[in-house]
Amino acid sequence: MFSQLFSNKALEQEVTKLRQSLAQAENKLSKLESENEELKQELIHQQTLLNDNTDNQLLQSALNGHVSNPRYS
């Protein structure tokens, strides 16, 4: 009987530790997902800036007569 109680107590403690570990892992995952979303938004912003810069360079070259680009003709 005593060994059964000891075994149950040990199992309860192990379950508690595992639940705490799971909660920590879920919290970390949530933070990483938020960070990932922020990085995706920053990437979209940077890609937009790059596209705008490329368009501006092509337009400037077309206006200066250096290139013949049908997009800006």
PQR file with spaces between the fields and no chain letter, atoms N, CA, C, O and H, PARSE charges and radii, in Angstrom:
ATOM       1  N    MET     1       0.823   -1.195    0.000 -0.4000 1.5000
ATOM       2  CA   MET     1       0.000    0.000    0.000 -0.0000 2.0000
ATOM       3  C    MET     1       0.865    1.256    0.000  0.5500 1.7000
ATOM       4  O    MET     1       0.614    2.192   -0.760 -0.5500 1.4000
ATOM       5  N    PHE     2       1.879    1.271    0.852 -0.4000 1.5000
ATOM       6  CA   PHE     2       2.775    2.423    0.917 -0.0000 2.0000
ATOM       7  C    PHE     2       3.491    2.635   -0.411  0.5500 1.7000
ATOM       8  O    PHE     2       3.621    3.764   -0.884 -0.5500 1.4000
ATOM       9  H    PHE     2       2.083    0.512    1.469  0.4000 1.0000
ATOM      10  N    SER     3       3.953    1.543   -1.007 -0.4000 1.5000
ATOM      11  CA   SER     3       4.662    1.669   -2.290 -0.0000 2.0000
ATOM      12  C    SER     3       3.723    2.177   -3.383  0.5500 1.7000
ATOM      13  O    SER     3       4.153    2.900   -4.281 -0.5500 1.4000
ATOM      14  H    SER     3       3.848    0.625   -0.623  0.4000 1.0000
ATOM      15  N    GLN     4       2.455    1.805   -3.313 -0.4000 1.5000
ATOM      16  CA   GLN     4       1.465    2.287   -4.285 -0.0000 2.0000
ATOM      17  C    GLN     4       1.278    3.797   -4.136  0.5500 1.7000
ATOM      18  O    GLN     4       1.221    4.509   -5.139 -0.5500 1.4000
ATOM      19  H    GLN     4       2.105    1.218   -2.583  0.4000 1.0000
ATOM      20  N    LEU     5       1.182    4.292   -2.909 -0.4000 1.5000
ATOM      21  CA   LEU     5       1.041    5.728   -2.663 -0.0000 2.0000
ATOM      22  C    LEU     5       2.269    6.478   -3.151  0.5500 1.7000
ATOM      23  O    LEU     5       2.165    7.532   -3.780 -0.5500 1.4000
ATOM      24  H    LEU     5       1.228    3.714   -2.095  0.4000 1.0000
ATOM      25  N    PHE     6       3.422    5.924   -2.855 -0.4000 1.5000
ATOM      26  CA   PHE     6       4.674    6.550   -3.283 -0.0000 2.0000
ATOM      27  C    PHE     6       4.743    6.616   -4.807  0.5500 1.7000
ATOM      28  O    PHE     6       5.147    7.625   -5.385 -0.5500 1.4000
ATOM      29  H    PHE     6       3.507    5.068   -2.344  0.4000 1.0000
ATOM      30  N    SER     7       4.341    5.519   -5.440 -0.4000 1.5000
ATOM      31  CA   SER     7       4.361    5.457   -6.892 -0.0000 2.0000
ATOM      32  C    SER     7       3.392    6.485   -7.489  0.5500 1.7000
ATOM      33  O    SER     7       3.730    7.169   -8.455 -0.5500 1.4000
ATOM      34  H    SER     7       4.013    4.699   -4.970  0.4000 1.0000
ATOM      35  N    ASN     8       2.190    6.592   -6.914 -0.4000 1.5000
ATOM      36  CA   ASN     8       1.212    7.560   -7.408 -0.0000 2.0000
ATOM      37  C    ASN     8       1.713    8.986   -7.223  0.5500 1.7000
ATOM      38  O    ASN     8       1.544    9.825   -8.108 -0.5500 1.4000
ATOM      39  H    ASN     8       1.915    6.037   -6.129  0.4000 1.0000
ATOM      40  N    LYS     9       2.325    9.265   -6.079 -0.4000 1.5000
ATOM      41  CA   LYS     9       2.842   10.610   -5.808 -0.0000 2.0000
ATOM      42  C    LYS     9       3.955   10.954   -6.804  0.5500 1.7000
ATOM      43  O    LYS     9       4.010   12.066   -7.330 -0.5500 1.4000
ATOM      44  H    LYS     9       2.462    8.583   -5.359  0.4000 1.0000
ATOM      45  N    ALA    10       4.826    9.997   -7.050 -0.4000 1.5000
ATOM      46  CA   ALA    10       5.911   10.223   -8.008 -0.0000 2.0000
ATOM      47  C    ALA    10       5.353   10.477   -9.402  0.5500 1.7000
ATOM      48  O    ALA    10       5.848   11.341  -10.126 -0.5500 1.4000
ATOM      49  H    ALA    10       4.781    9.093   -6.623  0.4000 1.0000
ATOM      50  N    LEU    11       4.331    9.730   -9.774 -0.4000 1.5000
ATOM      51  CA   LEU    11       3.718    9.927  -11.088 -0.0000 2.0000
ATOM      52  C    LEU    11       3.039   11.287  -11.174  0.5500 1.7000
ATOM      53  O    LEU    11       3.132   11.956  -12.203 -0.5500 1.4000
ATOM      54  H    LEU    11       3.928    9.028   -9.187  0.4000 1.0000
ATOM      55  N    GLU    12       2.360   11.707  -10.116 -0.4000 1.5000
ATOM      56  CA   GLU    12       1.723   13.018  -10.100 -0.0000 2.0000
ATOM      57  C    GLU    12       2.760   14.129  -10.244  0.5500 1.7000
ATOM      58  O    GLU    12       2.540   15.105  -10.962 -0.5500 1.4000
ATOM      59  H    GLU    12       2.284   11.164   -9.279  0.4000 1.0000
ATOM      60  N    GLN    13       3.876   13.975   -9.566 -0.4000 1.5000
ATOM      61  CA   GLN    13       4.945   14.979   -9.673 -0.0000 2.0000
ATOM      62  C    GLN    13       5.505   15.020  -11.090  0.5500 1.7000
ATOM      63  O    GLN    13       5.780   16.096  -11.622 -0.5500 1.4000
ATOM      64  H    GLN    13       4.055   13.182   -8.983  0.4000 1.0000
ATOM      65  N    GLU    14       5.671   13.867  -11.692 -0.4000 1.5000
ATOM      66  CA   GLU    14       6.188   13.808  -13.060 -0.0000 2.0000
ATOM      67  C    GLU    14       5.201   14.451  -14.037  0.5500 1.7000
ATOM      68  O    GLU    14       5.603   15.183  -14.942 -0.5500 1.4000
ATOM      69  H    GLU    14       5.447   12.993  -11.260  0.4000 1.0000
ATOM      70  N    VAL    15       3.913   14.176  -13.850 -0.4000 1.5000
ATOM      71  CA   VAL    15       2.884   14.777  -14.700 -0.0000 2.0000
ATOM      72  C    VAL    15       2.904   16.301  -14.546  0.5500 1.7000
ATOM      73  O    VAL    15       2.786   17.029  -15.531 -0.5500 1.4000
ATOM      74  H    VAL    15       3.586   13.581  -13.115  0.4000 1.0000
ATOM      75  N    THR    16       3.053   16.774  -13.319 -0.4000 1.5000
ATOM      76  CA   THR    16       3.117   18.214  -13.072 -0.0000 2.0000
ATOM      77  C    THR    16       4.313   18.826  -13.794  0.5500 1.7000
ATOM      78  O    THR    16       4.184   19.877  -14.422 -0.5500 1.4000
ATOM      79  H    THR    16       3.149   16.183  -12.518  0.4000 1.0000
ATOM      80  N    LYS    17       5.458   18.187  -13.711 -0.4000 1.5000
ATOM      81  CA   LYS    17       6.659   18.680  -14.406 -0.0000 2.0000
ATOM      82  C    LYS    17       6.429   18.713  -15.912  0.5500 1.7000
ATOM      83  O    LYS    17       6.790   19.681  -16.582 -0.5500 1.4000
ATOM      84  H    LYS    17       5.562   17.333  -13.201  0.4000 1.0000
ATOM      85  N    LEU    18       5.827   17.653  -16.438 -0.4000 1.5000
ATOM      86  CA   LEU    18       5.577   17.589  -17.879 -0.0000 2.0000
ATOM      87  C    LEU    18       4.592   18.667  -18.322  0.5500 1.7000
ATOM      88  O    LEU    18       4.749   19.254  -19.393 -0.5500 1.4000
ATOM      89  H    LEU    18       5.534   16.868  -15.893  0.4000 1.0000
ATOM      90  N    ARG    19       3.585   18.924  -17.503 -0.4000 1.5000
ATOM      91  CA   ARG    19       2.623   19.986  -17.842 -0.0000 2.0000
ATOM      92  C    ARG    19       3.310   21.349  -17.839  0.5500 1.7000
ATOM      93  O    ARG    19       3.040   22.187  -18.700 -0.5500 1.4000
ATOM      94  H    ARG    19       3.458   18.447  -16.633  0.4000 1.0000
ATOM      95  N    GLN    20       4.190   21.565  -16.879 -0.4000 1.5000
ATOM      96  CA   GLN    20       4.922   22.829  -16.830 -0.0000 2.0000
ATOM      97  C    GLN    20       5.825   22.975  -18.052  0.5500 1.7000
ATOM      98  O    GLN    20       5.914   24.048  -18.648 -0.5500 1.4000
ATOM      99  H    GLN    20       4.409   20.884  -16.180  0.4000 1.0000
ATOM     100  N    SER    21       6.489   21.888  -18.412 -0.4000 1.5000
ATOM     101  CA   SER    21       7.352   21.914  -19.600 -0.0000 2.0000
ATOM     102  C    SER    21       6.534   22.189  -20.856  0.5500 1.7000
ATOM     103  O    SER    21       6.958   22.944  -21.732 -0.5500 1.4000
ATOM     104  H    SER    21       6.417   21.016  -17.928  0.4000 1.0000
ATOM     105  N    LEU    22       5.369   21.574  -20.934 -0.4000 1.5000
ATOM     106  CA   LEU    22       4.493   21.796  -22.088 -0.0000 2.0000
ATOM     107  C    LEU    22       4.042   23.245  -22.145  0.5500 1.7000
ATOM     108  O    LEU    22       4.028   23.847  -23.218 -0.5500 1.4000
ATOM     109  H    LEU    22       5.025   20.961  -20.223  0.4000 1.0000
ATOM     110  N    ALA    23       3.677   23.808  -21.010 -0.4000 1.5000
ATOM     111  CA   ALA    23       3.242   25.204  -20.973 -0.0000 2.0000
ATOM     112  C    ALA    23       4.373   26.133  -21.406  0.5500 1.7000
ATOM     113  O    ALA    23       4.142   27.096  -22.138 -0.5500 1.4000
ATOM     114  H    ALA    23       3.688   23.319  -20.138  0.4000 1.0000
ATOM     115  N    GLN    24       5.588   25.848  -20.958 -0.4000 1.5000
ATOM     116  CA   GLN    24       6.747   26.664  -21.358 -0.0000 2.0000
ATOM     117  C    GLN    24       6.994   26.541  -22.858  0.5500 1.7000
ATOM     118  O    GLN    24       7.279   27.534  -23.528 -0.5500 1.4000
ATOM     119  H    GLN    24       5.776   25.066  -20.364  0.4000 1.0000
ATOM     120  N    ALA    25       6.883   25.325  -23.380 -0.4000 1.5000
ATOM     121  CA   ALA    25       7.103   25.108  -24.811 -0.0000 2.0000
ATOM     122  C    ALA    25       6.031   25.819  -25.637  0.5500 1.7000
ATOM     123  O    ALA    25       6.330   26.398  -26.682 -0.5500 1.4000
ATOM     124  H    ALA    25       6.651   24.519  -22.835  0.4000 1.0000
ATOM     125  N    GLU    26       4.783   25.774  -25.169 -0.4000 1.5000
ATOM     126  CA   GLU    26       3.703   26.455  -25.885 -0.0000 2.0000
ATOM     127  C    GLU    26       3.913   27.967  -25.856  0.5500 1.7000
ATOM     128  O    GLU    26       3.649   28.649  -26.845 -0.5500 1.4000
ATOM     129  H    GLU    26       4.540   25.304  -24.320  0.4000 1.0000
ATOM     130  N    ASN    27       4.381   28.486  -24.736 -0.4000 1.5000
ATOM     131  CA   ASN    27       4.662   29.915  -24.620 -0.0000 2.0000
ATOM     132  C    ASN    27       5.785   30.325  -25.582  0.5500 1.7000
ATOM     133  O    ASN    27       5.703   31.351  -26.257 -0.5500 1.4000
ATOM     134  H    ASN    27       4.595   27.931  -23.932  0.4000 1.0000
ATOM     135  N    LYS    28       6.828   29.502  -25.625 -0.4000 1.5000
ATOM     136  CA   LYS    28       7.944   29.783  -26.525 -0.0000 2.0000
ATOM     137  C    LYS    28       7.489   29.723  -27.986  0.5500 1.7000
ATOM     138  O    LYS    28       7.880   30.556  -28.804 -0.5500 1.4000
ATOM     139  H    LYS    28       6.895   28.668  -25.076  0.4000 1.0000
ATOM     140  N    LEU    29       6.667   28.735  -28.296 -0.4000 1.5000
ATOM     141  CA   LEU    29       6.140   28.608  -29.659 -0.0000 2.0000
ATOM     142  C    LEU    29       5.320   29.837  -30.033  0.5500 1.7000
ATOM     143  O    LEU    29       5.443   30.358  -31.142 -0.5500 1.4000
ATOM     144  H    LEU    29       6.349   28.059  -27.632  0.4000 1.0000
ATOM     145  N    SER    30       4.493   30.294  -29.116 -0.4000 1.5000
ATOM     146  CA   SER    30       3.679   31.480  -29.375 -0.0000 2.0000
ATOM     147  C    SER    30       4.560   32.697  -29.658  0.5500 1.7000
ATOM     148  O    SER    30       4.285   33.470  -30.576 -0.5500 1.4000
ATOM     149  H    SER    30       4.393   29.871  -28.215  0.4000 1.0000
ATOM     150  N    LYS    31       5.613   32.859  -28.867 -0.4000 1.5000
ATOM     151  CA   LYS    31       6.536   33.987  -29.083 -0.0000 2.0000
ATOM     152  C    LYS    31       7.224   33.869  -30.438  0.5500 1.7000
ATOM     153  O    LYS    31       7.375   34.861  -31.151 -0.5500 1.4000
ATOM     154  H    LYS    31       5.836   32.231  -28.121  0.4000 1.0000
ATOM     155  N    LEU    32       7.641   32.652  -30.793 -0.4000 1.5000
ATOM     156  CA   LEU    32       8.304   32.452  -32.080 -0.0000 2.0000
ATOM     157  C    LEU    32       7.350   32.700  -33.248  0.5500 1.7000
ATOM     158  O    LEU    32       7.754   33.244  -34.276 -0.5500 1.4000
ATOM     159  H    LEU    32       7.518   31.846  -30.215  0.4000 1.0000
ATOM     160  N    GLU    33       6.091   32.304  -33.091 -0.4000 1.5000
ATOM     161  CA   GLU    33       5.115   32.560  -34.148 -0.0000 2.0000
ATOM     162  C    GLU    33       4.889   34.063  -34.317  0.5500 1.7000
ATOM     163  O    GLU    33       4.747   34.551  -35.438 -0.5500 1.4000
ATOM     164  H    GLU    33       5.763   31.862  -32.256  0.4000 1.0000
ATOM     165  N    SER    34       4.857   34.788  -33.206 -0.4000 1.5000
ATOM     166  CA   SER    34       4.701   36.250  -33.286 -0.0000 2.0000
ATOM     167  C    SER    34       5.912   36.881  -33.967  0.5500 1.7000
ATOM     168  O    SER    34       5.774   37.754  -34.824 -0.5500 1.4000
ATOM     169  H    SER    34       4.972   34.391  -32.295  0.4000 1.0000
ATOM     170  N    GLU    35       7.096   36.426  -33.573 -0.4000 1.5000
ATOM     171  CA   GLU    35       8.322   36.948  -34.180 -0.0000 2.0000
ATOM     172  C    GLU    35       8.357   36.622  -35.675  0.5500 1.7000
ATOM     173  O    GLU    35       8.768   37.450  -36.487 -0.5500 1.4000
ATOM     174  H    GLU    35       7.208   35.716  -32.878  0.4000 1.0000
ATOM     175  N    ASN    36       7.927   35.423  -36.027 -0.4000 1.5000
ATOM     176  CA   ASN    36       7.890   35.014  -37.428 -0.0000 2.0000
ATOM     177  C    ASN    36       6.953   35.921  -38.226  0.5500 1.7000
ATOM     178  O    ASN    36       7.272   36.312  -39.348 -0.5500 1.4000
ATOM     179  H    ASN    36       7.593   34.750  -35.367  0.4000 1.0000
ATOM     180  N    GLU    37       5.805   36.251  -37.651 -0.4000 1.5000
ATOM     181  CA   GLU    37       4.851   37.125  -38.335 -0.0000 2.0000
ATOM     182  C    GLU    37       5.446   38.521  -38.524  0.5500 1.7000
ATOM     183  O    GLU    37       5.278   39.136  -39.577 -0.5500 1.4000
ATOM     184  H    GLU    37       5.545   35.933  -36.739  0.4000 1.0000
ATOM     185  N    GLU    38       6.140   39.015  -37.501 -0.4000 1.5000
ATOM     186  CA   GLU    38       6.791   40.326  -37.616 -0.0000 2.0000
ATOM     187  C    GLU    38       7.849   40.307  -38.716  0.5500 1.7000
ATOM     188  O    GLU    38       7.965   41.258  -39.490 -0.5500 1.4000
ATOM     189  H    GLU    38       6.277   38.516  -36.645  0.4000 1.0000
ATOM     190  N    LEU    39       8.616   39.227  -38.782 -0.4000 1.5000
ATOM     191  CA   LEU    39       9.654   39.115  -39.814 -0.0000 2.0000
ATOM     192  C    LEU    39       9.039   39.021  -41.212  0.5500 1.7000
ATOM     193  O    LEU    39       9.581   39.574  -42.169 -0.5500 1.4000
ATOM     194  H    LEU    39       8.522   38.455  -38.154  0.4000 1.0000
ATOM     195  N    LYS    40       7.913   38.324  -41.329 -0.4000 1.5000
ATOM     196  CA   LYS    40       7.229   38.253  -42.622 -0.0000 2.0000
ATOM     197  C    LYS    40       6.785   39.644  -43.067  0.5500 1.7000
ATOM     198  O    LYS    40       6.947   40.012  -44.230 -0.5500 1.4000
ATOM     199  H    LYS    40       7.473   37.875  -40.552  0.4000 1.0000
ATOM     200  N    GLN    41       6.223   40.415  -42.133 -0.4000 1.5000
ATOM     201  CA   GLN    41       5.774   41.763  -42.469 -0.0000 2.0000
ATOM     202  C    GLN    41       6.963   42.654  -42.857  0.5500 1.7000
ATOM     203  O    GLN    41       6.860   43.461  -43.781 -0.5500 1.4000
ATOM     204  H    GLN    41       6.091   40.117  -41.188  0.4000 1.0000
ATOM     205  N    GLU    42       8.078   42.507  -42.157 -0.4000 1.5000
ATOM     206  CA   GLU    42       9.277   43.285  -42.492 -0.0000 2.0000
ATOM     207  C    GLU    42       9.806   42.888  -43.870  0.5500 1.7000
ATOM     208  O    GLU    42      10.244   43.746  -44.636 -0.5500 1.4000
ATOM     209  H    GLU    42       8.162   41.852  -41.407  0.4000 1.0000
ATOM     210  N    LEU    43       9.767   41.602  -44.186 -0.4000 1.5000
ATOM     211  CA   LEU    43      10.202   41.134  -45.500 -0.0000 2.0000
ATOM     212  C    LEU    43       9.322   41.717  -46.606  0.5500 1.7000
ATOM     213  O    LEU    43       9.828   42.161  -47.637 -0.5500 1.4000
ATOM     214  H    LEU    43       9.411   40.905  -43.563  0.4000 1.0000
ATOM     215  N    ILE    44       8.022   41.714  -46.393 -0.4000 1.5000
ATOM     216  CA   ILE    44       7.110   42.300  -47.370 -0.0000 2.0000
ATOM     217  C    ILE    44       7.434   43.779  -47.570  0.5500 1.7000
ATOM     218  O    ILE    44       7.465   44.273  -48.697 -0.5500 1.4000
ATOM     219  H    ILE    44       7.612   41.353  -45.555  0.4000 1.0000
ATOM     220  N    HIS    45       7.672   44.470  -46.472 -0.4000 1.5000
ATOM     221  CA   HIS    45       8.015   45.893  -46.549 -0.0000 2.0000
ATOM     222  C    HIS    45       9.314   46.100  -47.335  0.5500 1.7000
ATOM     223  O    HIS    45       9.388   46.970  -48.203 -0.5500 1.4000
ATOM     224  H    HIS    45       7.647   44.070  -45.556  0.4000 1.0000
ATOM     225  N    GLN    46      10.334   45.297  -47.024 -0.4000 1.5000
ATOM     226  CA   GLN    46      11.615   45.425  -47.720 -0.0000 2.0000
ATOM     227  C    GLN    46      11.478   45.094  -49.199  0.5500 1.7000
ATOM     228  O    GLN    46      12.098   45.748  -50.037 -0.5500 1.4000
ATOM     229  H    GLN    46      10.274   44.591  -46.319  0.4000 1.0000
ATOM     230  N    GLN    47      10.671   44.082  -49.532 -0.4000 1.5000
ATOM     231  CA   GLN    47      10.463   43.731  -50.938 -0.0000 2.0000
ATOM     232  C    GLN    47       9.755   44.871  -51.679  0.5500 1.7000
ATOM     233  O    GLN    47      10.064   45.163  -52.834 -0.5500 1.4000
ATOM     234  H    GLN    47      10.168   43.550  -48.850  0.4000 1.0000
ATOM     235  N    THR    48       8.817   45.497  -51.003 -0.4000 1.5000
ATOM     236  CA   THR    48       8.110   46.636  -51.602 -0.0000 2.0000
ATOM     237  C    THR    48       9.073   47.780  -51.866  0.5500 1.7000
ATOM     238  O    THR    48       9.040   48.392  -52.934 -0.5500 1.4000
ATOM     239  H    THR    48       8.566   45.260  -50.064  0.4000 1.0000
ATOM     240  N    LEU    49       9.937   48.073  -50.890 -0.4000 1.5000
ATOM     241  CA   LEU    49      10.931   49.131  -51.084 -0.0000 2.0000
ATOM     242  C    LEU    49      11.873   48.805  -52.234  0.5500 1.7000
ATOM     243  O    LEU    49      12.207   49.673  -53.040 -0.5500 1.4000
ATOM     244  H    LEU    49       9.965   47.576  -50.022  0.4000 1.0000
ATOM     245  N    LEU    50      12.295   47.555  -52.303 -0.4000 1.5000
ATOM     246  CA   LEU    50      13.196   47.142  -53.382 -0.0000 2.0000
ATOM     247  C    LEU    50      12.507   47.286  -54.740  0.5500 1.7000
ATOM     248  O    LEU    50      13.101   47.790  -55.693 -0.5500 1.4000
ATOM     249  H    LEU    50      12.023   46.850  -51.648  0.4000 1.0000
ATOM     250  N    ASN    51      11.261   46.844  -54.820 -0.4000 1.5000
ATOM     251  CA   ASN    51      10.523   46.974  -56.084 -0.0000 2.0000
ATOM     252  C    ASN    51      10.350   48.432  -56.468  0.5500 1.7000
ATOM     253  O    ASN    51      10.522   48.798  -57.631 -0.5500 1.4000
ATOM     254  H    ASN    51      10.779   46.434  -54.046  0.4000 1.0000
ATOM     255  N    ASP    52      10.008   49.269  -55.489 -0.4000 1.5000
ATOM     256  CA   ASP    52       9.854   50.702  -55.764 -0.0000 2.0000
ATOM     257  C    ASP    52      11.174   51.298  -56.256  0.5500 1.7000
ATOM     258  O    ASP    52      11.189   52.095  -57.193 -0.5500 1.4000
ATOM     259  H    ASP    52       9.868   48.971  -54.544  0.4000 1.0000
ATOM     260  N    ASN    53      12.273   50.909  -55.623 -0.4000 1.5000
ATOM     261  CA   ASN    53      13.585   51.426  -56.009 -0.0000 2.0000
ATOM     262  C    ASN    53      13.939   50.984  -57.424  0.5500 1.7000
ATOM     263  O    ASN    53      14.440   51.777  -58.221 -0.5500 1.4000
ATOM     264  H    ASN    53      12.261   50.261  -54.861  0.4000 1.0000
ATOM     265  N    THR    54      13.677   49.721  -57.732 -0.4000 1.5000
ATOM     266  CA   THR    54      13.956   49.203  -59.079 -0.0000 2.0000
ATOM     267  C    THR    54      13.106   49.943  -60.111  0.5500 1.7000
ATOM     268  O    THR    54      13.601   50.334  -61.168 -0.5500 1.4000
ATOM     269  H    THR    54      13.270   49.077  -57.085  0.4000 1.0000
ATOM     270  N    ASP    55      11.826   50.131  -59.796 -0.4000 1.5000
ATOM     271  CA   ASP    55      10.950   50.871  -60.713 -0.0000 2.0000
ATOM     272  C    ASP    55      11.464   52.298  -60.914  0.5500 1.7000
ATOM     273  O    ASP    55      11.485   52.800  -62.038 -0.5500 1.4000
ATOM     274  H    ASP    55      11.424   49.814  -58.937  0.4000 1.0000
ATOM     275  N    ASN    56      11.866   52.931  -59.854 -0.4000 1.5000
ATOM     276  CA   ASN    56      12.375   54.309  -59.952 -0.0000 2.0000
ATOM     277  C    ASN    56      13.647   54.371  -60.796  0.5500 1.7000
ATOM     278  O    ASN    56      13.830   55.301  -61.581 -0.5500 1.4000
ATOM     279  H    ASN    56      11.849   52.524  -58.941  0.4000 1.0000
ATOM     280  N    GLN    57      14.515   53.390  -60.634 -0.4000 1.5000
ATOM     281  CA   GLN    57      15.750   53.371  -61.423 -0.0000 2.0000
ATOM     282  C    GLN    57      15.437   53.165  -62.899  0.5500 1.7000
ATOM     283  O    GLN    57      16.014   53.832  -63.759 -0.5500 1.4000
ATOM     284  H    GLN    57      14.366   52.635  -59.996  0.4000 1.0000
ATOM     285  N    LEU    58      14.528   52.247  -63.193 -0.4000 1.5000
ATOM     286  CA   LEU    58      14.151   52.013  -64.596 -0.0000 2.0000
ATOM     287  C    LEU    58      13.486   53.247  -65.194  0.5500 1.7000
ATOM     288  O    LEU    58      13.755   53.612  -66.338 -0.5500 1.4000
ATOM     289  H    LEU    58      14.059   51.705  -62.495  0.4000 1.0000
ATOM     290  N    LEU    59      12.619   53.882  -64.418 -0.4000 1.5000
ATOM     291  CA   LEU    59      11.948   55.081  -64.910 -0.0000 2.0000
ATOM     292  C    LEU    59      12.950   56.207  -65.152  0.5500 1.7000
ATOM     293  O    LEU    59      12.875   56.906  -66.163 -0.5500 1.4000
ATOM     294  H    LEU    59      12.400   53.585  -63.489  0.4000 1.0000
ATOM     295  N    GLN    60      13.879   56.379  -64.227 -0.4000 1.5000
ATOM     296  CA   GLN    60      14.893   57.425  -64.387 -0.0000 2.0000
ATOM     297  C    GLN    60      15.740   57.166  -65.627  0.5500 1.7000
ATOM     298  O    GLN    60      16.040   58.086  -66.388 -0.5500 1.4000
ATOM     299  H    GLN    60      13.940   55.811  -63.406  0.4000 1.0000
ATOM     300  N    SER    61      16.123   55.910  -65.823 -0.4000 1.5000
ATOM     301  CA   SER    61      16.914   55.571  -67.011 -0.0000 2.0000
ATOM     302  C    SER    61      16.116   55.808  -68.279  0.5500 1.7000
ATOM     303  O    SER    61      16.650   56.319  -69.263 -0.5500 1.4000
ATOM     304  H    SER    61      15.880   55.163  -65.205  0.4000 1.0000
ATOM     305  N    ALA    62      14.841   55.442  -68.265 -0.4000 1.5000
ATOM     306  CA   ALA    62      13.991   55.652  -69.445 -0.0000 2.0000
ATOM     307  C    ALA    62      13.836   57.144  -69.732  0.5500 1.7000
ATOM     308  O    ALA    62      13.872   57.574  -70.885 -0.5500 1.4000
ATOM     309  H    ALA    62      14.407   55.027  -67.465  0.4000 1.0000
ATOM     310  N    LEU    63      13.663   57.920  -68.671 -0.4000 1.5000
ATOM     311  CA   LEU    63      13.521   59.363  -68.853 -0.0000 2.0000
ATOM     312  C    LEU    63      14.806   59.993  -69.376  0.5500 1.7000
ATOM     313  O    LEU    63      14.772   60.988  -70.101 -0.5500 1.4000
ATOM     314  H    LEU    63      13.633   57.571  -67.735  0.4000 1.0000
ATOM     315  N    ASN    64      15.924   59.412  -69.006 -0.4000 1.5000
ATOM     316  CA   ASN    64      17.214   59.918  -69.471 -0.0000 2.0000
ATOM     317  C    ASN    64      17.577   59.367  -70.842  0.5500 1.7000
ATOM     318  O    ASN    64      18.601   59.737  -71.416 -0.5500 1.4000
ATOM     319  H    ASN    64      15.952   58.604  -68.417  0.4000 1.0000
ATOM     320  N    GLY    65      16.722   58.471  -71.371 -0.4000 1.5000
ATOM     321  CA   GLY    65      16.960   57.921  -72.702 -0.0000 2.0000
ATOM     322  C    GLY    65      18.020   56.838  -72.716  0.5500 1.7000
ATOM     323  O    GLY    65      18.530   56.502  -73.785 -0.5500 1.4000
ATOM     324  H    GLY    65      15.890   58.171  -70.905  0.4000 1.0000
ATOM     325  N    HIS    66      18.363   56.289  -71.582 -0.4000 1.5000
ATOM     326  CA   HIS    66      19.421   55.267  -71.543 -0.0000 2.0000
ATOM     327  C    HIS    66      18.918   53.868  -71.865  0.5500 1.7000
ATOM     328  O    HIS    66      19.681   53.012  -72.312 -0.5500 1.4000
ATOM     329  H    HIS    66      17.948   56.562  -70.714  0.4000 1.0000
ATOM     330  N    VAL    67      17.648   53.647  -71.639 -0.4000 1.5000
ATOM     331  CA   VAL    67      17.119   52.296  -71.927 -0.0000 2.0000
ATOM     332  C    VAL    67      15.802   52.460  -72.658  0.5500 1.7000
ATOM     333  O    VAL    67      15.126   53.485  -72.564 -0.5500 1.4000
ATOM     334  H    VAL    67      17.028   54.343  -71.276  0.4000 1.0000
ATOM     335  N    SER    68      15.471   51.433  -73.372 -0.4000 1.5000
ATOM     336  CA   SER    68      14.180   51.390  -74.018 -0.0000 2.0000
ATOM     337  C    SER    68      13.396   50.276  -73.321  0.5500 1.7000
ATOM     338  O    SER    68      13.588   49.091  -73.594 -0.5500 1.4000
ATOM     339  H    SER    68      16.020   50.600  -73.449  0.4000 1.0000
ATOM     340  N    ASN    69      12.536   50.676  -72.442 -0.4000 1.5000
ATOM     341  CA   ASN    69      11.752   49.725  -71.675 -0.0000 2.0000
ATOM     342  C    ASN    69      10.277   49.972  -72.001  0.5500 1.7000
ATOM     343  O    ASN    69       9.747   51.043  -71.708 -0.5500 1.4000
ATOM     344  H    ASN    69      12.379   51.638  -72.220  0.4000 1.0000
ATOM     345  N    PRO    70       9.611   48.974  -72.612 -0.5600 1.5000
ATOM     346  CA   PRO    70       8.211   49.185  -73.011  0.2800 2.0000
ATOM     347  C    PRO    70       7.317   49.528  -71.827  0.5500 1.7000
ATOM     348  O    PRO    70       6.264   50.142  -71.998 -0.5500 1.4000
ATOM     349  N    ARG    71       7.723   49.146  -70.661 -0.4000 1.5000
ATOM     350  CA   ARG    71       6.917   49.437  -69.483 -0.0000 2.0000
ATOM     351  C    ARG    71       6.784   50.942  -69.248  0.5500 1.7000
ATOM     352  O    ARG    71       5.784   51.402  -68.696 -0.5500 1.4000
ATOM     353  H    ARG    71       8.578   48.648  -70.522  0.4000 1.0000
ATOM     354  N    TYR    72       7.794   51.702  -69.668 -0.4000 1.5000
ATOM     355  CA   TYR    72       7.785   53.144  -69.444 -0.0000 2.0000
ATOM     356  C    TYR    72       7.776   53.947  -70.744  0.5500 1.7000
ATOM     357  O    TYR    72       8.104   55.134  -70.750 -0.5500 1.4000
ATOM     358  H    TYR    72       8.606   51.327  -70.116  0.4000 1.0000
ATOM     359  N    SER    73       7.411   53.313  -71.811 -0.4000 1.5000
ATOM     360  CA   SER    73       7.369   54.017  -73.113 -0.0000 2.0000
ATOM     361  C    SER    73       6.057   54.714  -73.305  0.5500 1.7000
ATOM     362  O    SER    73       5.843   55.353  -74.335 -0.5500 1.4000
ATOM     363  H    SER    73       7.144   52.349  -71.806  0.4000 1.0000
